[in-house]
Structure formats: C-alpha cells, structure tokens
Amino acid sequence: MVRKAKSGEEPDKTAMHLSFHAEVYSMPVITIQMSEGKTADQKRTVAAEITRTVAETFGVDPAAIIVIFNELPRENIAKSGKLLSD
C-alpha cells in the first residue's frame, strides 16, 4: 500500500517508482532475450515489426506496446549443453 506523504514530508520515491512501473506495464510487453551483437538498426526493425503485428492482432494502440531487448553475453547462454561462447 502506498502511503501519501504528510505536509512537509518527502514522498516515498520507491513507492512512486513501483507505481510508475505498474502503470507503464499495463499494456502488452514483449521481451526478447538474445545474445549480444545485434545492431540498433536491426533492433529498430524488429521492434517496429513486432509492434505492428501485435497492434493489428490484439487491436491495441501501437503506442501502448513495449518491446524490451534483453541482451545476454554469449557465455551466459547454452544450447544443446554447450555455451554459445565455446
């Protein structure tokens, strides 16, 4: 529960931060986990295409769609039992 600051008291910035994120993430959020190395142009293209497809399919405003790129070092990803960095 978020408590309102009393007169002359500093507001709880942590509570404000959590409230902000709850509001921001109320619409579709797409998270892409991938290895590092993609260019900003490649990510722009993917974000635009995903946003377009989700907006059309779900019937939501493209402005409400959030795409998050979570880039991981290749040494932190394993496929078929082997690190991608190997």
Steps between C-alpha positions, in 0.01 A plus 500: 500500500637842407481758778452864410769735627391729782541875463872588492602134471695355208290257292609137495694485172508120502123482515473759223746298289299180544175676419654647185608156379161348573342767281757468221471123476120484483497436123674231293866462591714283274840394631761365261794322655793457266877493486685829466607631163191625317515853364266781601357496144422128527326556836304796358374282213401215731330738747303666219386167352404349835313817598310503170406132525390516865299818440317346203447159664392622845331818381701725732658841446863458385597773748403265785730217391840463666781291353796422726828363363686307766849435362706233670869420464551184292675343800167521688302299242524126439342304216512120480709498815773729366565868561456715191841651573671159465 
